[in-house]
Amino acid sequence: MLPNPTSEGRFAIVIPACDEEECIGLVLEELLAMIDPEKFVVAVGVNGSSDRTATIAREHGALVAETRRRGYGYGCQAAIDLVTASVPQVRAYVFLAGDGASDPRDVRTLVEAYEQGFTFVLGARTGQLRNWSTMRVSHVIANFLVALWCGVLAGRWFKDLAPVRLIDRELFETIAPREMTYGWTIEPQIAAARLGAPICEVAASERPRLAGKQKVSGVTWRRTFAIGCRILAAGWRARLRFGPLAAVEPSLPQKPLVAQPQRGM
């Protein structure tokens, strides 16, 4: 069972999903077996699906939001909008993949970091050699390069642009993401750093997807390059939008975390 946060309010686990009927049930079964329903609510954002993803997610007890717009960010935002309307006192959003690639045990590490004062917690995969057998070489290289670009724009170093992350609700609302497709992951990382938010990277796992087709990772070199260019452009737009670096909050705990924490500069 995942730890119960001591403060009031729940965490919303947000899972975007598009044509994932073959695996979404298994993903939800594994996740729901590990979490405390008093402290966590699970919301699936079904975006542009043409199968039974939404029906299966509802059958497993998740909140389900549907949008015809296809895109990772559209799915996440639809789920968040539903959570905002349905569940009071949500403290933060935890983002996981809907294909089984995310390990629900990583939620524990994200929440522990958040409880120590970090409002943006990133689950970094590329720094863990055990994940390299699952991630294709093109995916690992692309993530390193995009993370480097993200660091240049953000003013701090990132190891990854991973789907596994936690963002404080107030910080998320301040960022108000605009990049709803391939820029969904890079925009908040740059924004959080430029806004001076307390940021931490922790180790996260990458597992083989359970079923279906890859939409971003595990595709051809040509498609990887095309997607990478779109992510780079989204990062530049985020840098222009959020402007100069803000001062960093000095009141973070000095106790080290699972991974060495770093703050936004």
TORBA-228099 format. One record per atom (N, C-alpha, C): residue in one letter; atom name; x, y, z. Coordinates in pm, whole numbers, plus 50000, padded with zeros to 5 digits. Example, Ala and Ser with C-alpha at 12.3 -4.5 7.8 and 13.67 -1.06 7.14 Angstrom:
a  N  51319  49431  50780
a  CA  51230  49550  50780
a  C  51320  49670  50780
s  N  51285  49775  50708
s  CA  51367  49894  50714
s  C  51290  50003  50787
END
This chain:
m  N  50085  49880  50000
m  CA  50000  50000  50000
m  C  50088  50124  50000
l  N  50056  50221  49919
l  CA  50132  50345  49914
l  C  50110  50424  50042
p  N  50207  50507  50082
p  CA  50196  50579  50209
p  C  50084  50682  50207
n  N  50023  50701  50323
n  CA  49920  50803  50338
n  C  49985  50937  50365
p  N  49967  51038  50281
p  CA  50016  51171  50312
p  C  49952  51221  50440
t  N  50026  51294  50519
t  CA  49975  51338  50648
t  C  49886  51461  50635
s  N  49904  51540  50531
s  CA  49825  51662  50515
s  C  49689  51628  50453
e  N  49594  51720  50469
e  CA  49463  51700  50412
e  C  49468  51712  50260
g  N  49370  51648  50196
g  CA  49363  51656  50051
g  C  49410  51529  49985
r  N  49366  51508  49863
r  CA  49398  51387  49790
r  C  49493  51417  49674
f  N  49550  51310  49621
f  CA  49632  51319  49500
f  C  49552  51262  49385
a  N  49557  51326  49271
a  CA  49490  51275  49151
a  C  49593  51210  49060
i  N  49574  51083  49031
i  CA  49661  51013  48937
i  C  49598  51024  48798
v  N  49667  51092  48708
v  CA  49614  51125  48576
v  C  49678  51032  48473
i  N  49594  50963  48396
i  CA  49643  50868  48297
i  C  49581  50901  48161
p  N  49657  50960  48069
p  CA  49605  50980  47933
p  C  49605  50848  47857
a  N  49505  50826  47774
a  CA  49497  50699  47702
a  C  49429  50719  47567
c  N  49487  50659  47465
c  CA  49430  50664  47330
c  C  49440  50525  47267
d  N  49327  50464  47241
d  CA  49322  50330  47182
d  C  49405  50230  47264
e  N  49374  50223  47392
e  CA  49447  50134  47483
e  C  49356  50028  47545
e  N  49252  49984  47472
e  CA  49159  49889  47531
e  C  49224  49756  47569
e  N  49333  49720  47503
e  CA  49399  49593  47532
e  C  49475  49595  47664
c  N  49509  49714  47714
c  CA  49593  49718  47833
c  C  49541  49806  47946
i  N  49447  49897  47920
i  CA  49408  49992  48023
i  C  49348  49921  48145
g  N  49277  49811  48123
g  CA  49222  49736  48236
g  C  49330  49681  48326
l  N  49435  49624  48268
l  CA  49546  49569  48346
l  C  49621  49680  48419
v  N  49639  49795  48352
v  CA  49707  49908  48414
v  C  49631  49955  48538
l  N  49501  49966  48525
l  CA  49420  50014  48637
l  C  49412  49911  48750
e  N  49404  49784  48716
e  CA  49401  49680  48819
e  C  49527  49683  48904
e  N  49642  49694  48839
e  CA  49769  49698  48913
e  C  49778  49823  48999
l  N  49739  49936  48944
l  CA  49747  50062  49018
l  C  49651  50064  49136
l  N  49525  50026  49112
l  CA  49423  50034  49218
l  C  49452  49937  49332
a  N  49526  49831  49305
a  CA  49563  49736  49410
a  C  49668  49793  49505
m  N  49734  49902  49463
m  CA  49846  49955  49541
m  C  49814  50084  49615
i  N  49706  50152  49581
i  CA  49682  50285  49635
i  C  49571  50285  49740
d  N  49574  50385  49825
d  CA  49471  50408  49925
d  C  49364  50496  49862
p  N  49243  50444  49842
p  CA  49138  50524  49776
p  C  49097  50647  49856
e  N  49133  50651  49983
e  CA  49102  50770  50064
e  C  49197  50885  50031
k  N  49311  50853  49974
k  CA  49412  50956  49947
k  C  49440  50976  49799
f  N  49396  50883  49715
f  CA  49424  50893  49572
f  C  49296  50875  49493
v  N  49282  50953  49388
v  CA  49174  50934  49292
v  C  49238  50915  49155
v  N  49185  50823  49076
v  CA  49242  50792  48946
v  C  49150  50846  48837
a  N  49208  50925  48746
a  CA  49131  50983  48636
a  C  49199  50950  48504
v  N  49124  50893  48411
v  CA  49175  50856  48279
v  C  49122  50956  48178
g  N  49213  51016  48102
g  CA  49175  51110  47998
g  C  49183  51042  47862
v  N  49070  51002  47808
v  CA  49066  50929  47681
v  C  49059  51030  47567
n  N  49163  51031  47485
n  CA  49171  51132  47379
n  C  49178  51068  47242
g  N  49081  51103  47157
g  CA  49081  51058  47019
g  C  49073  50909  46999
s  N  49019  50836  47094
s  CA  49012  50690  47083
s  C  48898  50646  46994
s  N  48917  50531  46931
s  CA  48813  50473  46848
s  C  48776  50333  46898
d  N  48821  50299  47019
d  CA  48794  50166  47073
d  C  48721  50177  47207
r  N  48731  50075  47292
r  CA  48657  50068  47418
r  C  48740  50112  47538
t  N  48841  50193  47516
t  CA  48925  50237  47627
t  C  48843  50302  47737
a  N  48755  50394  47703
a  CA  48675  50466  47802
a  C  48584  50372  47879
t  N  48518  50282  47809
t  CA  48426  50187  47873
t  C  48498  50099  47973
i  N  48613  50047  47934
i  CA  48689  49959  48022
i  C  48740  50035  48144
a  N  48785  50158  48125
a  CA  48833  50238  48238
a  C  48720  50263  48338
r  N  48601  50291  48288
r  CA  48486  50312  48378
r  C  48452  50184  48453
e  N  48460  50073  48384
e  CA  48430  49944  48448
e  C  48526  49914  48563
h  N  48644  49974  48558
h  CA  48742  49953  48664
h  C  48737  50060  48772
g  N  48636  50147  48767
g  CA  48614  50242  48875
g  C  48688  50373  48864
a  N  48754  50400  48753
a  CA  48825  50527  48736
a  C  48729  50636  48692
l  N  48762  50760  48726
l  CA  48695  50873  48664
l  C  48742  50877  48518
v  N  48651  50898  48426
v  CA  48688  50896  48285
v  C  48637  51021  48216
a  N  48729  51094  48155
a  CA  48696  51210  48073
a  C  48728  51177  47928
e  N  48644  51219  47836
e  CA  48666  51191  47695
e  C  48674  51320  47614
t  N  48766  51323  47522
t  CA  48777  51434  47428
t  C  48807  51378  47290
r  N  48752  51442  47188
r  CA  48779  51398  47052
r  C  48916  51442  47004
r  N  48974  51539  47072
r  CA  49105  51589  47032
r  C  49213  51488  47068
r  N  49288  51447  46969
r  CA  49393  51348  46993
r  C  49522  51419  47032
g  N  49580  51376  47142
g  CA  49703  51436  47190
g  C  49718  51411  47339
y  N  49841  51382  47380
y  CA  49872  51349  47519
y  C  49819  51457  47614
g  N  49847  51582  47582
g  CA  49804  51692  47668
g  C  49654  51708  47674
y  N  49586  51685  47562
y  CA  49441  51694  47563
y  C  49381  51591  47657
g  N  49438  51470  47656
g  CA  49390  51367  47746
g  C  49413  51403  47892
c  N  49533  51451  47923
c  CA  49565  51490  48060
c  C  49475  51604  48107
q  N  49459  51707  48022
q  CA  49380  51822  48063
q  C  49233  51785  48082
a  N  49180  51697  47997
a  CA  49041  51654  48013
a  C  49022  51583  48146
a  N  49118  51498  48183
a  CA  49109  51428  48311
a  C  49119  51526  48428
i  N  49209  51624  48417
i  CA  49225  51724  48523
i  C  49100  51809  48538
d  N  49040  51847  48427
d  CA  48916  51925  48434
d  C  48806  51847  48506
l  N  48799  51717  48480
l  CA  48699  51634  48546
l  C  48729  51623  48695
v  N  48854  51605  48731
v  CA  48892  51597  48872
v  C  48857  51727  48943
t  N  48889  51840  48881
t  CA  48861  51970  48941
t  C  48712  51986  48970
a  N  48628  51935  48880
a  CA  48483  51948  48897
a  C  48426  51845  48994
s  N  48495  51733  49013
s  CA  48438  51621  49088
s  C  48497  51600  49227
v  N  48624  51633  49245
v  CA  48694  51597  49368
v  C  48754  51721  49434
p  N  48705  51762  49549
p  CA  48761  51879  49617
p  C  48895  51847  49683
q  N  48972  51949  49708
q  CA  49095  51940  49786
q  C  49201  51850  49725
v  N  49212  51847  49593
v  CA  49323  51776  49530
v  C  49449  51860  49548
r  N  49553  51800  49600
r  CA  49677  51871  49631
r  C  49773  51875  49513
a  N  49779  51764  49439
a  CA  49877  51755  49331
a  C  49832  51650  49231
y  N  49889  51659  49111
y  CA  49859  51564  49004
y  C  49981  51474  48981
v  N  49956  51343  48976
v  CA  50059  51245  48943
v  C  50027  51192  48804
f  N  50123  51197  48713
f  CA  50100  51156  48576
f  C  50169  51022  48548
l  N  50092  50928  48494
l  CA  50143  50796  48457
l  C  50099  50764  48315
a  N  50172  50675  48248
a  CA  50136  50633  48114
a  C  50023  50531  48119
g  N  49943  50526  48012
g  CA  49829  50437  48007
g  C  49855  50303  47941
d  N  49982  50277  47904
d  CA  50014  50154  47831
d  C  50088  50050  47914
g  N  50105  50078  48044
g  CA  50175  49985  48131
g  C  50324  50011  48143
a  N  50377  50109  48070
a  CA  50520  50139  48077
a  C  50561  50201  48210
s  N  50467  50268  48276
s  CA  50496  50329  48406
s  C  50475  50227  48517
d  N  50566  50225  48612
d  CA  50554  50136  48727
d  C  50481  50210  48839
p  N  50363  50163  48881
p  CA  50289  50234  48986
p  C  50362  50245  49118
r  N  50463  50162  49140
r  CA  50541  50173  49263
r  C  50619  50304  49268
d  N  50641  50366  49153
d  CA  50712  50494  49151
d  C  50630  50607  49211
v  N  50498  50587  49222
v  CA  50414  50689  49284
v  C  50461  50717  49427
r  N  50504  50614  49497
r  CA  50552  50630  49634
r  C  50666  50732  49641
t  N  50763  50718  49552
t  CA  50879  50807  49553
t  C  50840  50951  49519
l  N  50749  50966  49423
l  CA  50703  51100  49386
l  C  50635  51169  49504
v  N  50548  51096  49571
v  CA  50474  51154  49683
v  C  50568  51186  49800
e  N  50664  51100  49826
e  CA  50759  51126  49935
e  C  50838  51254  49909
a  N  50879  51275  49783
a  CA  50951  51397  49750
a  C  50860  51519  49767
y  N  50735  51506  49724
y  CA  50639  51616  49738
y  C  50618  51650  49886
e  N  50609  51549  49971
e  CA  50587  51573  50114
e  C  50706  51644  50178
q  N  50822  51640  50115
q  CA  50940  51710  50167
q  C  50952  51851  50112
g  N  50857  51894  50031
g  CA  50855  52033  49990
g  C  50878  52060  49843
f  N  50895  51957  49761
f  CA  50919  51977  49618
f  C  50786  51979  49544
t  N  50761  52086  49471
t  CA  50631  52100  49403
t  C  50631  52047  49260
f  N  50749  52014  49208
f  CA  50760  51951  49076
f  C  50858  51836  49092
v  N  50810  51713  49073
v  CA  50894  51594  49091
v  C  50891  51515  48961
l  N  51008  51493  48904
l  CA  51019  51425  48775
l  C  51077  51286  48795
g  N  51011  51186  48737
g  CA  51064  51050  48739
g  C  51157  51028  48622
a  N  51286  51032  48647
a  CA  51386  51022  48540
a  C  51419  50876  48511
r  N  51411  50839  48383
r  CA  51435  50700  48341
r  C  51572  50680  48280
t  N  51622  50777  48205
t  CA  51742  50756  48124
t  C  51868  50742  48207
g  N  51867  50786  48331
g  CA  51984  50771  48417
g  C  51996  50632  48477
q  N  51898  50546  48453
q  CA  51897  50411  48507
q  C  51929  50311  48396
l  N  52045  50246  48406
l  CA  52087  50154  48300
l  C  51988  50039  48282
r  N  51918  50003  48390
r  CA  51823  49892  48378
r  C  51710  49923  48281
n  N  51685  50052  48258
n  CA  51577  50091  48167
n  C  51618  50087  48020
w  N  51748  50083  47995
w  CA  51796  50094  47858
w  C  51759  49972  47773
s  N  51735  49858  47838
s  CA  51696  49740  47762
s  C  51552  49751  47713
t  N  51474  49837  47779
t  CA  51335  49858  47740
t  C  51322  49972  47640
m  N  51395  50081  47665
m  CA  51391  50198  47576
m  C  51484  50173  47457
r  N  51437  50196  47338
r  CA  51523  50182  47221
r  C  51636  50284  47224
v  N  51744  50253  47152
v  CA  51859  50343  47148
v  C  51817  50481  47098
s  N  51732  50484  46996
s  CA  51686  50613  46943
s  C  51609  50692  47048
h  N  51534  50622  47131
h  CA  51456  50687  47236
h  C  51546  50745  47344
v  N  51647  50666  47385
v  CA  51740  50713  47489
v  C  51818  50835  47440
i  N  51872  50827  47318
i  CA  51949  50938  47264
i  C  51862  51062  47248
a  N  51742  51043  47195
a  CA  51650  51156  47176
a  C  51617  51222  47308
n  N  51594  51141  47412
n  CA  51561  51198  47543
n  C  51677  51276  47602
f  N  51800  51225  47586
f  CA  51917  51297  47635
f  C  51930  51433  47565
l  N  51912  51433  47434
l  CA  51929  51556  47358
l  C  51819  51657  47391
v  N  51695  51609  47400
v  CA  51585  51699  47432
v  C  51598  51750  47575
a  N  51643  51665  47667
a  CA  51664  51708  47805
a  C  51774  51814  47811
l  N  51878  51800  47728
l  CA  51983  51901  47723
l  C  51927  52035  47675
w  N  51846  52032  47571
w  CA  51782  52153  47520
w  C  51691  52214  47627
c  N  51618  52128  47695
c  CA  51531  52174  47803
c  C  51613  52244  47911
g  N  51729  52187  47943
g  CA  51815  52248  48044
g  C  51866  52384  48003
v  N  51902  52399  47876
v  CA  51948  52529  47825
v  C  51839  52634  47842
l  N  51716  52596  47810
l  CA  51604  52690  47817
l  C  51556  52713  47960
a  N  51566  52611  48043
a  CA  51513  52619  48179
a  C  51611  52682  48276
g  N  51743  52670  48247
g  CA  51841  52721  48341
g  C  51881  52620  48446
r  N  51851  52493  48426
r  CA  51891  52385  48516
r  C  51900  52256  48435
w  N  51971  52158  48488
w  CA  51992  52033  48417
w  C  51878  51936  48444
f  N  51829  51871  48339
f  CA  51732  51763  48350
f  C  51789  51638  48284
k  N  51760  51521  48340
k  CA  51805  51396  48282
k  C  51707  51340  48179
d  N  51580  51382  48186
d  CA  51478  51314  48106
d  C  51358  51406  48086
l  N  51277  51374  47987
l  CA  51144  51431  47971
l  C  51047  51314  47982
a  N  51024  51272  48104
a  CA  50949  51149  48128
a  C  50802  51175  48154
p  N  50716  51078  48120
p  CA  50574  51093  48149
p  C  50541  51079  48297
v  N  50628  51012  48373
v  CA  50603  50993  48517
v  C  50649  51117  48592
r  N  50555  51187  48654
r  CA  50587  51311  48724
r  C  50475  51350  48819
l  N  50506  51439  48910
l  CA  50408  51496  49001
l  C  50420  51647  48995
i  N  50306  51715  48984
i  CA  50304  51861  48982
i  C  50201  51910  49083
d  N  50244  51996  49172
d  CA  50153  52057  49268
d  C  50039  52127  49195
r  N  49920  52119  49250
r  CA  49804  52174  49182
r  C  49818  52324  49157
e  N  49860  52399  49259
e  CA  49874  52544  49242
e  C  49978  52578  49138
l  N  50089  52502  49137
l  CA  50192  52525  49036
l  C  50137  52494  48898
f  N  50065  52385  48884
f  CA  50006  52349  48755
f  C  49913  52459  48705
e  N  49831  52513  48795
e  CA  49738  52618  48755
e  C  49811  52747  48718
t  N  49924  52771  48783
t  CA  50005  52888  48748
t  C  50067  52870  48609
i  N  50115  52750  48582
i  CA  50174  52723  48450
i  C  50069  52729  48340
a  N  49949  52676  48368
a  CA  49839  52675  48271
a  C  49889  52629  48134
p  N  49926  52502  48119
p  CA  49989  52452  47996
p  C  49911  52484  47870
r  N  49986  52517  47765
r  CA  49927  52546  47634
r  C  49966  52444  47528
e  N  50077  52374  47552
e  CA  50126  52277  47454
e  C  50055  52144  47477
m  N  49956  52114  47396
m  CA  49869  52001  47423
m  C  49905  51872  47349
t  N  50010  51876  47268
t  CA  50049  51753  47198
t  C  50191  51714  47241
y  N  50288  51725  47153
y  CA  50422  51677  47185
y  C  50497  51767  47283
g  N  50449  51888  47305
g  CA  50516  51977  47397
g  C  50465  51970  47540
w  N  50373  51879  47568
w  CA  50311  51872  47700
w  C  50413  51846  47811
t  N  50515  51765  47784
t  CA  50612  51733  47889
t  C  50718  51841  47908
i  N  50764  51901  47799
i  CA  50874  51996  47811
i  C  50827  52132  47866
e  N  50706  52173  47833
e  CA  50659  52305  47876
e  C  50658  52320  48028
p  N  50598  52229  48106
p  CA  50598  52249  48251
p  C  50736  52239  48315
q  N  50827  52161  48255
q  CA  50962  52154  48311
q  C  51033  52289  48299
i  N  51022  52349  48183
i  CA  51082  52481  48164
i  C  51012  52584  48250
a  N  50879  52579  48254
a  CA  50802  52676  48330
a  C  50834  52667  48479
a  N  50838  52545  48533
a  CA  50864  52529  48676
a  C  51000  52587  48715
a  N  51100  52563  48629
a  CA  51233  52617  48657
a  C  51235  52768  48647
r  N  51174  52823  48543
r  CA  51173  52969  48525
r  C  51095  53038  48636
l  N  50994  52969  48692
l  CA  50915  53027  48800
l  C  50981  53010  48937
g  N  51092  52938  48943
g  CA  51161  52919  49069
g  C  51100  52815  49159
a  N  51025  52721  49103
a  CA  50962  52618  49184
a  C  51066  52519  49236
p  N  51045  52462  49355
p  CA  51134  52357  49407
p  C  51119  52230  49322
i  N  51226  52187  49258
i  CA  51223  52076  49163
i  C  51312  51962  49212
c  N  51267  51840  49191
c  CA  51346  51723  49227
c  C  51331  51617  49120
e  N  51440  51550  49086
e  CA  51436  51434  48998
e  C  51462  51308  49081
v  N  51380  51206  49061
v  CA  51397  51078  49130
v  C  51401  50967  49025
a  N  51459  50855  49062
a  CA  51470  50742  48969
a  C  51332  50683  48941
a  N  51305  50651  48815
a  CA  51179  50588  48776
a  C  51208  50474  48679
s  N  51115  50382  48672
s  CA  51130  50265  48586
s  C  51062  50285  48452
e  N  51111  50216  48352
e  CA  51047  50211  48220
e  C  51026  50064  48187
r  N  50901  50025  48167
r  CA  50869  49887  48139
r  C  50816  49873  47996
p  N  50822  49753  47939
p  CA  50763  49734  47805
p  C  50613  49759  47812
r  N  50557  49824  47710
r  CA  50413  49844  47709
r  C  50344  49708  47702
l  N  50225  49699  47757
l  CA  50155  49572  47766
l  C  50095  49528  47634
a  N  50049  49626  47555
a  CA  49983  49593  47428
a  C  49974  49719  47343
g  N  49927  49701  47219
g  CA  49903  49817  47134
g  C  50030  49869  47069
k  N  50017  49988  47009
k  CA  50126  50047  46933
k  C  50183  50169  47004
q  N  50316  50185  46992
q  CA  50382  50304  47043
q  C  50341  50425  46959
k  N  50325  50539  47025
k  CA  50284  50660  46953
k  C  50397  50764  46948
v  N  50490  50756  47044
v  CA  50603  50850  47045
v  C  50733  50773  47051
s  N  50755  50695  47157
s  CA  50879  50617  47170
s  C  50866  50487  47091
g  N  50979  50427  47060
g  CA  50977  50299  46992
g  C  50929  50308  46848
v  N  50943  50424  46786
v  CA  50902  50440  46648
v  C  51027  50455  46562
t  N  51010  50484  46431
t  CA  51124  50492  46342
t  C  51211  50612  46373
w  N  51337  50606  46325
w  CA  51429  50719  46344
w  C  51371  50846  46283
r  N  51310  50832  46165
r  CA  51254  50950  46098
r  C  51143  51014  46182
r  N  51054  50929  46236
r  CA  50945  50983  46318
r  C  50999  51037  46450
t  N  51099  50970  46506
t  CA  51162  51020  46629
t  C  51219  51160  46605
f  N  51284  51180  46489
f  CA  51342  51311  46457
f  C  51233  51416  46441
a  N  51125  51380  46372
a  CA  51015  51475  46350
a  C  50949  51515  46482
i  N  50927  51416  46568
i  CA  50867  51446  46699
i  C  50962  51530  46782
g  N  51092  51497  46776
g  CA  51191  51573  46852
g  C  51192  51720  46812
c  N  51181  51747  46682
c  CA  51179  51886  46636
c  C  51058  51960  46690
r  N  50945  51893  46697
r  CA  50824  51957  46750
r  C  50838  51984  46899
i  N  50904  51894  46971
i  CA  50927  51915  47114
i  C  51023  52033  47136
l  N  51128  52040  47053
l  CA  51224  52151  47065
l  C  51155  52285  47042
a  N  51067  52290  46942
a  CA  50995  52413  46912
a  C  50902  52451  47028
a  N  50837  52351  47086
a  CA  50748  52378  47199
a  C  50828  52431  47318
g  N  50948  52377  47338
g  CA  51033  52425  47445
g  C  51071  52571  47427
w  N  51102  52608  47305
w  CA  51138  52747  47278
w  C  51020  52841  47303
r  N  50901  52798  47265
r  CA  50782  52879  47293
r  C  50761  52896  47444
a  N  50786  52790  47519
a  CA  50771  52798  47664
a  C  50874  52894  47724
r  N  50996  52889  47671
r  CA  51101  52980  47721
r  C  51062  53125  47696
l  N  51007  53155  47581
l  CA  50965  53292  47550
l  C  50848  53333  47639
r  N  50761  53239  47667
r  CA  50642  53270  47746
r  C  50675  53302  47891
f  N  50769  53229  47952
f  CA  50792  53242  48096
f  C  50908  53333  48133
g  N  50981  53382  48036
g  CA  51074  53490  48060
g  C  51188  53460  48155
p  N  51236  53564  48230
p  CA  51355  53551  48314
p  C  51334  53454  48430
l  N  51446  53402  48481
l  CA  51441  53313  48595
l  C  51394  53389  48719
a  N  51310  53322  48797
a  CA  51266  53379  48925
a  C  51360  53333  49035
a  N  51353  53400  49149
a  CA  51432  53360  49265
a  C  51380  53227  49318
v  N  51469  53144  49371
v  CA  51431  53013  49423
v  C  51391  53026  49569
e  N  51285  52954  49608
e  CA  51245  52953  49748
e  C  51356  52892  49833
p  N  51398  52958  49941
p  CA  51508  52907  50021
p  C  51467  52809  50129
s  N  51336  52783  50148
s  CA  51289  52711  50265
s  C  51266  52563  50242
l  N  51350  52497  50159
l  CA  51337  52355  50136
l  C  51412  52276  50241
p  N  51367  52155  50271
p  CA  51438  52072  50368
p  C  51576  52035  50316
q  N  51670  52023  50407
q  CA  51807  51989  50369
q  C  51830  51839  50363
k  N  51735  51761  50414
k  CA  51746  51616  50416
k  C  51748  51561  50273
p  N  51849  51478  50235
p  CA  51854  51426  50099
p  C  51742  51327  50070
l  N  51701  51320  49943
l  CA  51594  51231  49901
l  C  51652  51105  49840
v  N  51563  51027  49778
v  CA  51605  50904  49711
v  C  51710  50934  49606
a  N  51687  51038  49527
a  CA  51786  51089  49433
a  C  51825  51226  49478
q  N  51946  51270  49445
q  CA  51990  51401  49488
q  C  51902  51510  49430
p  N  51833  51588  49514
p  CA  51741  51690  49464
p  C  51813  51813  49416
q  N  51753  51878  49317
q  CA  51801  52007  49270
q  C  51683  52100  49261
r  N  51705  52227  49283
r  CA  51597  52324  49276
r  C  51602  52400  49145
g  N  51486  52458  49111
g  CA  51485  52547  48998
g  C  51574  52667  49025
m  N  51647  52713  48926
m  CA  51743  52820  48949
m  C  51674  52957  48947
END
